[in-house]
Amino acid sequence: MANSKKLRIFEWLGVITAIVYSLLVAANIGAEFIGFTLLLISSALIGIWAYLGKHKGILFLQFFYATAGVIGMIRWF
């Protein structure tokens, strides 16, 4: 039960940070660096969820999202 709750926390915190990231970048209000930072955080959270839940495809995808977050942060810094 406790492990299931922990998994849910990683999953939903990752989802929420990804939603905020996409809204910040789409709004084009100059908060792109914060948005890409949230993308990096989101990919880490969802990556942990995927690893613990043995979702290999989603875990693989998170490496690319993390890379996009780092590239975005470098470009906007």
N, C-alpha and C positions, 0 to 999 in steps of 0.2 A: 504493500500500500504506500509506504513512504517513498519508495523508488518511483512509483507511478506518479506521485504528486511532484517529485523533483523533475521528472521528465516533462510533465505538463508545464512547469514553471519555465524551464529552458525553451520549450517550444513557443509558448505565448509571449514571453519577453522578446524572443527573436522576431516573432511576427509583428509585434507592436513597433519595435525599432525599425523594421523594414518598411512598415507603412509610413511612419513619420519621415524616414529618409526619402521615400519616393515623393511625398507631398512637398517637402522642403525643396527638393531639386526641381520638381515640376512647377512650383510657384515662382521660381526665378527671382527670388528676393535677396540674393546675395548670401544665402546661408548654405551654399554648396559644400563648403568644408565641413560644417557640422553634419550635413546630410551624409557625406561620404564616411565620416567617422561613425555615424550610426549604422551605415551599411556594414562596416567592418565589425562593429559590435554584434550586429544581427547575425552575420555569418558565423561568428564565433559561438554565439548562443545556440543557433540552429545546428551548427556543426557538433556541438556537445550533445545535443538532443539526438542527432542522427547517429553519432558514435555509440552512445549508450543504448539506443534502440535498435542498433544494427541495421540502419537504413543506409546502405553503402552508396547508392546513387545520389541521395540527397547530401551525404557527407562529401562526396566528390564535387558536387555542384558548389558547395560552400567554399571550397578552395578558390574557385573562379570568382565568386562574389567577393571574397576577401581580397583577391588580387585587384579587382575593379575598385574596391574601396580605397586601397593603398594608392593606386594610380590616380584616382580622383583627388585624394588628399594632396598628393605631390603636385598635381597640376594646378590646384586652386590655392596652394600655400603661397 
